[in-house]
Structure formats: structure tokens, C-alpha cells
């Protein structure tokens, strides 16, 4: 008998705070709506987008699912699920997979927490339609305030039948079936951007990469300022996303070796694709990591960061502070952290506290670029 309760779920190693939760009403509604299908297909259930384990562990503990296959884009979600499973005695109930054929082959039932990004939903829906059982039923849930009719349209592109259930506790389920199989997914997408280099910078992105193949406005402001960054043999692009900063550094500093790190599996694949598209893949190592947890103390000369300031739709400084603290740990004495942030966030004080003396390198009405030097 397992000891499972939604109330026992934790977010760690992700940021934990009173207004951040490890499960929501959508998890419960998905499990209730798909309950009979989970029980009937208990050996073939796939879970995509589980935040911290509520769907995977709920399917196992409440509906008897076995050999669950789970895909979570953020590494912090994978680590939280593993920790929660250990606590609940369900560590053997599931296996982690990339978003690929092995995840979905023959799957009759898929539970999906709807992503906020339409591109992410498009890639996920294509993958399900391409590899799951022809009889698959997809239960896709989300918070009503984050759902749009465009999501129905995207599911309708990949499935013949799409229906919406009644809302409950501000959540709703879309049910899709009868896959429409197409040859190509369309990912990664690619865009070219003029950043003042001899040739356009090519950015590539898979569906769940934040911002897609766009050039983030804050990053655009940061790039030219990096010419004043200290000389270094190696640099880290922390939270690399689509790989813009890593590729730019490699193109502007031909002797530099770069580590591009992100906790998103999609971002890691995108950073690699961007590096290769710009001919600098031989000097960029891409790592999936929870902040810089795999990197030793006092080992880096230069770190560059454009930190996120949202967590699951909530404006929250926790993730930025976590990244600042880890950068401070990994920088060697005299090493620099270059950061761009929305000026109203006033990050200079925590940067000084967590990293070291911080000065302003550039500022406009929207963005501030700072340099923090490890003392």
C-alpha cells in the first residue's frame, strides 16, 4: 500500500513559496475524467507535462496504472517527481522519456497538462498522433484562464475528434482522438536576426523553448554590451533558451569555449541546433542542468544570464534569485556575471548580496545590464 496524498507533494528542487503549488485542480480533473481509461489501459498510460508528479503518481496510486511513461520538459519537474515518488513508495511505477517515439509507441491513453505555448502544444500533438496507438485518447487539461480556442484548433489539426468538457474549479479538459498522421513535425523552426555581425544570426527552436526562435528584446539589448566583458577562456550561457547568447559569444570571440545550460529539454535541443546552424557547434557544449548544480565551486570566469521572472504564469523573483546564487557559487574570484533584467525589478541589491559588487553597464527605459564581480 502506498502513502500518496496530493498534499504531500513538494516542488523541490524548484522554488517553493506560499503562492506556488505542487498540484492544481487540473491534475485532479484530468485524473477523474480519464479514470476509467487509466484503469482499463493501466500498462500503457503516458503522461506529458506533469508539473511535480501529481498526474503520474495519482494515476499509479489512485487508478492502479503500471509502467507509466512520463515526459517532463523541465529537469526540476523530473527531480521533483522522483523525490515525490520515493516518498510515496512509487519509484518503480514510471520511467522518464524524451518527447519521442519510445515515449508514445502503442499508447492508448495520454494525460497532458496543456502547455502555455501553442508551439509546444503543436509539437506534442504531432508526436502523439505520429507514434501513439491509432485508438489513442488524449485528455488535455488546463486552467480556463490560460486556455484559448487556438488550442482546440491545434488539436484539431492532429486529431479528427476534439471535444471540450465542462469546467470544474476553473479547469477544463479537451478530449482528442482519431489521430491525423503527417510526415513532418515542422520543428525546429528557424529565424534569422541582424545583430550587427557580418551574417545574420540563425536561431532555431523546438516547441517548448521559451520565445521560440525569436530574439528576446532584453537579450538584443545585452549582446553589444558583452564586448566589454572580461577576457576569458570559457564562458557559461546560463538559461540558454534558444542559444542566442552562446552562439553570439562564439561568433564574436573565436577562441572562447562556451557551456550553454538550461533545465528545459527543449531548450537544450534548441541551443544545440542554433550552435550548429551558425557553425560554432564545435565550441559550444550544451548541458541540461538544474541551474548550475553539476558545476564545481569557483570554476567559471564569465557567466551571462537573462533570467526569467515568471513561474507558471506568476511573477516571482525566486527563480532569478536561485540563478544568481548559483552563479555566485560557480564564479571564481574576479569572475563576472553579466545580467540583463527589466529595470523595474531592481535586482542590483540581490546581485550584490549573492554574487559580489555590481555595477551598471547599460540602461534604457526598459532594460538594465549589470556586471557583478565575484570578490
C-alpha positions as CSV (number, residue, x, y, z in Angstrom):
1,X,0.0,0.0,0.0
2,X,1.4,3.4,-1.0
3,X,1.2,6.5,1.1
4,X,0.0,9.0,-1.6
5,X,-1.6,12.3,-1.0
6,X,-1.6,15.4,-3.2
7,X,-0.9,17.5,-0.1
8,X,2.4,15.7,0.4
9,X,3.8,16.7,-3.0
10,X,6.7,19.1,-3.0
11,X,8.1,21.3,-5.7
12,X,11.8,20.9,-4.7
13,X,14.3,21.4,-6.2
14,X,12.2,24.0,-7.8
15,X,11.4,27.2,-5.9
16,X,8.9,26.7,-3.1
17,X,6.8,29.6,-1.7
18,X,3.4,30.1,-0.2
19,X,1.8,31.1,-3.5
20,X,3.5,28.4,-5.6
21,X,1.9,24.9,-5.5
22,X,2.9,21.4,-6.5
23,X,-0.5,20.4,-7.8
24,X,-3.7,22.1,-9.0
25,X,-7.3,21.5,-9.8
26,X,-6.4,20.5,-13.4
27,X,-4.4,17.5,-12.1
28,X,-7.5,16.2,-10.1
29,X,-9.9,16.9,-13.0
30,X,-7.6,15.0,-15.5
31,X,-7.4,12.0,-13.2
32,X,-11.1,12.0,-12.6
33,X,-12.0,12.4,-16.3
34,X,-9.6,9.8,-17.6
35,X,-10.1,7.5,-14.6
36,X,-11.8,4.6,-16.4
37,X,-9.4,4.8,-19.3
38,X,-6.4,4.7,-17.0
39,X,-7.7,1.6,-15.2
40,X,-8.5,-0.2,-18.4
41,X,-5.2,0.7,-20.0
42,X,-3.1,0.6,-16.9
43,X,0.0,-0.8,-18.7
44,X,0.0,1.8,-21.5
45,X,-0.6,5.2,-19.9
46,X,1.6,8.1,-21.0
47,X,1.8,11.4,-19.0
48,X,3.1,14.6,-20.6
49,X,3.7,17.9,-18.9
50,X,3.3,16.7,-15.3
51,X,4.5,19.5,-13.1
52,X,5.7,17.8,-10.0
53,X,4.2,14.3,-10.0
54,X,0.5,14.7,-9.3
55,X,-0.6,13.1,-12.6
56,X,1.9,10.3,-12.7
57,X,1.7,9.3,-9.1
58,X,-2.1,9.9,-9.0
59,X,-2.6,7.6,-12.0
60,X,-0.5,4.9,-10.2
61,X,-1.8,5.3,-6.7
62,X,-5.5,6.1,-7.4
63,X,-6.1,4.1,-10.6
64,X,-3.6,1.3,-10.5
65,X,-1.5,2.3,-13.5
66,X,1.7,0.4,-14.0
67,X,4.8,1.1,-16.2
68,X,3.8,4.7,-16.8
69,X,5.8,6.6,-19.3
70,X,6.3,10.2,-18.5
71,X,7.8,13.2,-20.3
72,X,8.6,16.5,-18.4
73,X,10.4,19.2,-20.2
74,X,11.9,20.9,-17.1
75,X,14.6,19.0,-15.2
76,X,13.3,20.4,-11.9
77,X,10.0,18.6,-12.6
78,X,11.8,15.3,-13.2
79,X,13.7,15.7,-10.0
80,X,10.6,16.6,-8.0
81,X,8.6,13.7,-9.4
82,X,11.4,11.3,-8.5
83,X,11.6,12.7,-4.9
84,X,7.8,12.6,-4.5
85,X,7.7,9.1,-5.9
86,X,10.3,8.0,-3.4
87,X,8.3,9.5,-0.5
88,X,5.1,7.8,-1.8
89,X,6.7,4.4,-2.4
90,X,6.0,4.7,-6.1
91,X,9.5,5.0,-7.5
92,X,9.1,1.9,-9.7
93,X,5.7,3.0,-11.2
94,X,7.1,5.1,-14.0
95,X,10.0,5.8,-16.4
96,X,11.2,9.2,-17.8
97,X,11.4,9.6,-21.6
98,X,12.2,12.4,-24.1
99,X,9.3,13.6,-26.3
100,X,9.8,10.8,-28.9
101,X,8.7,7.5,-30.3
102,X,9.8,5.5,-27.3
103,X,7.5,7.6,-25.0
104,X,4.4,7.1,-27.1
105,X,4.7,3.8,-29.0
106,X,1.3,2.0,-28.7
107,X,0.0,4.3,-26.0
108,X,-3.8,4.1,-25.7
109,X,-4.2,6.8,-23.1
110,X,-2.4,10.1,-22.8
111,X,-2.7,12.6,-19.9
112,X,-1.5,16.1,-20.9
113,X,-1.1,19.2,-18.9
114,X,-1.7,21.8,-21.6
115,X,1.4,23.9,-22.2
116,X,1.1,27.7,-22.3
117,X,2.9,27.8,-25.7
118,X,0.9,26.9,-28.8
119,X,4.1,25.8,-30.5
120,X,4.7,23.4,-27.6
121,X,1.2,22.0,-28.0
122,X,1.7,21.7,-31.8
123,X,4.9,19.6,-31.3
124,X,3.4,17.5,-28.6
125,X,0.2,16.8,-30.5
126,X,2.1,15.9,-33.7
127,X,4.3,13.5,-31.7
128,X,1.3,11.8,-30.1
129,X,-0.6,11.5,-33.4
130,X,2.6,10.1,-35.1
131,X,3.5,7.4,-32.6
132,X,0.7,6.6,-30.2
133,X,-1.9,3.8,-30.8
134,X,-4.4,4.6,-33.6
135,X,-7.1,4.2,-30.8
136,X,-5.4,6.7,-28.5
137,X,-7.5,9.1,-26.4
138,X,-5.8,12.3,-25.3
139,X,-7.1,14.0,-22.2
140,X,-5.6,17.6,-22.3
141,X,-6.3,19.8,-19.3
142,X,-5.6,23.3,-18.3
143,X,-6.7,26.3,-16.2
144,X,-9.5,28.0,-18.0
145,X,-7.8,31.4,-17.8
146,X,-4.8,30.1,-19.7
147,X,-6.8,28.2,-22.4
148,X,-7.8,29.6,-25.8
149,X,-9.8,28.4,-28.8
150,X,-6.5,28.2,-30.7
151,X,-5.6,25.2,-28.6
152,X,-8.7,23.4,-30.0
153,X,-7.6,24.3,-33.5
154,X,-4.1,22.9,-32.9
155,X,-5.5,19.6,-31.5
156,X,-7.9,19.6,-34.4
157,X,-5.0,19.7,-36.8
158,X,-3.7,16.4,-35.4
159,X,-6.9,14.6,-34.3
160,X,-10.2,14.1,-36.1
161,X,-12.3,14.5,-33.0
162,X,-11.8,17.2,-30.3
163,X,-14.4,18.0,-27.6
164,X,-14.4,20.3,-24.6
165,X,-15.7,19.2,-21.2
166,X,-17.4,21.2,-18.6
167,X,-15.3,23.4,-16.4
168,X,-14.7,22.5,-12.8
169,X,-12.8,24.6,-10.3
170,X,-11.7,26.9,-13.1
171,X,-10.1,23.9,-15.0
172,X,-11.3,22.2,-18.2
173,X,-10.5,19.1,-20.2
174,X,-10.2,18.8,-24.0
175,X,-10.5,15.3,-25.3
176,X,-8.9,14.3,-28.6
177,X,-9.0,11.1,-30.6
178,X,-8.5,9.5,-34.1
179,X,-5.0,10.7,-35.0
180,X,-4.2,12.5,-38.2
181,X,-0.7,11.4,-39.1
182,X,1.5,13.9,-41.1
183,X,5.1,13.2,-42.2
184,X,6.9,16.2,-40.7
185,X,6.6,18.0,-37.4
186,X,7.9,21.3,-38.6
187,X,10.3,21.6,-35.7
188,X,12.8,23.0,-35.1
189,X,11.6,26.3,-36.5
190,X,14.3,28.8,-37.7
191,X,14.6,32.6,-37.9
192,X,17.4,34.9,-38.9
193,X,18.2,38.1,-37.0
194,X,20.5,41.0,-37.6
195,X,22.6,41.5,-34.5
196,X,25.4,43.6,-36.1
197,X,27.5,40.6,-37.2
198,X,28.7,40.0,-40.8
199,X,26.0,37.4,-41.3
200,X,22.5,37.1,-39.7
201,X,22.3,35.1,-36.5
202,X,20.3,31.9,-37.1
203,X,18.1,30.9,-34.2
204,X,16.4,27.5,-34.0
205,X,13.8,26.3,-31.6
206,X,11.7,23.3,-30.7
207,X,8.2,23.8,-29.4
208,X,8.6,24.1,-25.7
209,X,11.5,26.6,-25.9
210,X,10.5,29.9,-24.3
211,X,10.2,32.6,-27.0
212,X,10.7,30.1,-29.9
213,X,13.2,31.3,-32.5
214,X,12.6,35.0,-31.7
215,X,15.3,37.3,-30.5
216,X,14.3,38.3,-27.0
217,X,14.3,42.1,-26.6
218,X,16.4,42.0,-23.4
219,X,18.9,39.7,-25.0
220,X,19.1,42.0,-28.0
221,X,20.0,44.9,-25.7
222,X,22.5,42.8,-23.8
223,X,24.5,41.5,-26.8
224,X,26.5,44.6,-27.8
225,X,27.4,45.3,-24.2
226,X,29.2,42.0,-23.9
227,X,32.1,43.4,-25.9
228,X,33.2,44.9,-22.5
229,X,33.1,41.6,-20.7
230,X,36.4,40.3,-19.3
231,X,38.7,38.2,-21.4
232,X,38.1,34.5,-20.6
233,X,38.9,31.1,-22.0
234,X,35.5,29.7,-21.2
235,X,32.0,31.2,-20.6
236,X,28.6,30.0,-19.4
237,X,25.3,30.9,-21.0
238,X,23.1,30.3,-18.0
239,X,19.5,29.6,-19.0
240,X,20.4,29.3,-22.7
241,X,16.9,29.0,-24.2
242,X,17.3,29.0,-28.0
243,X,21.1,29.5,-27.7
244,X,21.3,33.2,-28.7
245,X,23.9,34.3,-26.2
246,X,26.1,31.2,-26.6
247,X,26.1,31.5,-30.4
248,X,26.8,35.2,-30.3
249,X,29.7,34.8,-27.9
250,X,31.2,32.1,-30.0
251,X,30.9,34.2,-33.2
252,X,32.4,37.3,-31.6
253,X,35.1,35.6,-29.6
254,X,36.7,32.9,-31.8
255,X,38.9,31.5,-29.1
256,X,36.2,31.2,-26.5
257,X,34.7,27.9,-25.3
258,X,31.1,28.1,-24.1
259,X,28.9,25.9,-21.9
260,X,25.2,26.5,-22.7
261,X,23.0,25.2,-19.9
262,X,19.2,25.1,-19.4
263,X,16.9,22.9,-17.4
264,X,14.5,22.6,-20.4
265,X,15.0,19.6,-22.6
266,X,13.5,21.6,-25.5
267,X,15.9,24.5,-24.8
268,X,18.9,22.2,-24.7
269,X,18.0,20.7,-28.1
270,X,17.3,24.3,-29.5
271,X,20.7,25.6,-28.2
272,X,22.4,22.7,-29.9
273,X,20.6,23.3,-33.1
274,X,21.4,27.0,-33.0
275,X,25.1,26.4,-32.4
276,X,25.3,24.0,-35.3
277,X,23.3,26.3,-37.6
278,X,25.8,29.1,-37.0
279,X,28.9,26.9,-37.5
280,X,30.1,27.1,-33.9
281,X,28.9,23.8,-32.6
282,X,32.4,22.6,-32.0
283,X,33.0,25.3,-29.3
284,X,29.6,25.1,-27.5
285,X,28.8,22.3,-25.1
286,X,25.1,22.1,-24.2
287,X,24.1,20.7,-20.8
288,X,20.7,20.1,-19.2
289,X,21.1,21.1,-15.6
290,X,19.2,22.5,-12.6
291,X,20.7,26.0,-12.6
292,X,24.5,25.1,-12.3
293,X,24.2,22.2,-10.0
294,X,26.6,20.0,-11.9
295,X,29.4,22.6,-12.0
296,X,32.0,22.9,-9.2
297,X,32.5,25.9,-7.0
298,X,34.8,28.7,-8.1
299,X,35.3,27.2,-11.6
300,X,33.9,29.9,-14.1
301,X,35.5,33.1,-15.4
302,X,32.4,34.5,-17.2
303,X,28.7,33.8,-16.9
304,X,26.0,35.5,-18.9
305,X,22.3,35.5,-17.9
306,X,18.9,36.8,-19.0
307,X,16.9,35.4,-16.1
308,X,13.2,34.6,-16.3
309,X,10.8,36.5,-14.0
310,X,7.7,34.3,-14.4
311,X,7.0,30.9,-12.8
312,X,3.9,29.2,-14.3
313,X,2.3,32.5,-15.0
314,X,3.1,34.1,-11.7
315,X,5.5,37.0,-11.5
316,X,8.0,35.7,-9.0
317,X,11.7,36.5,-8.2
318,X,12.5,33.1,-6.8
319,X,14.0,31.6,-10.0
320,X,16.2,34.6,-10.7
321,X,17.5,34.6,-7.1
322,X,18.3,30.9,-7.4
323,X,20.2,31.5,-10.6
324,X,22.1,34.5,-9.1
325,X,23.1,32.4,-6.1
326,X,24.4,29.5,-8.2
327,X,26.3,31.9,-10.4
328,X,27.9,33.4,-7.3
329,X,28.9,29.9,-6.2
330,X,30.4,28.9,-9.5
331,X,32.3,32.1,-10.4
332,X,35.9,32.2,-9.4
333,X,37.3,35.2,-7.6
334,X,37.3,38.1,-10.1
335,X,34.9,36.3,-12.4
336,X,32.0,38.3,-13.9
337,X,28.2,37.7,-14.1
338,X,26.7,39.8,-16.9
339,X,22.9,40.1,-16.4
340,X,20.1,41.9,-18.2
341,X,16.8,42.5,-16.5
342,X,13.7,44.6,-16.6
343,X,14.6,47.8,-14.9
344,X,11.6,47.8,-12.6
345,X,12.7,44.5,-11.0
346,X,15.6,46.3,-9.1
347,X,17.9,43.3,-9.0
348,X,21.1,45.2,-8.2
349,X,20.8,44.6,-4.4
350,X,20.3,40.8,-4.5
351,X,23.1,40.6,-7.2
352,X,25.5,42.4,-4.9
353,X,24.5,40.2,-2.0
354,X,24.6,36.8,-3.8
355,X,27.4,37.4,-6.3
356,X,29.5,40.5,-5.4
357,X,30.0,44.2,-6.2
358,X,27.6,45.1,-9.0
359,X,27.8,48.0,-11.4
360,X,25.5,49.2,-14.2
361,X,26.9,48.6,-17.7
362,X,24.0,49.9,-19.8
363,X,20.4,51.1,-19.2
364,X,17.4,52.2,-21.3
365,X,13.8,52.9,-20.2
366,X,13.0,49.1,-20.2
367,X,16.2,47.1,-19.5
368,X,19.3,47.3,-17.3
369,X,22.6,45.5,-17.9
370,X,24.7,44.9,-14.8
371,X,28.1,43.3,-14.2
372,X,28.6,41.5,-10.8
373,X,32.2,40.6,-9.9
374,X,32.9,37.8,-7.6
375,X,35.1,39.1,-4.7
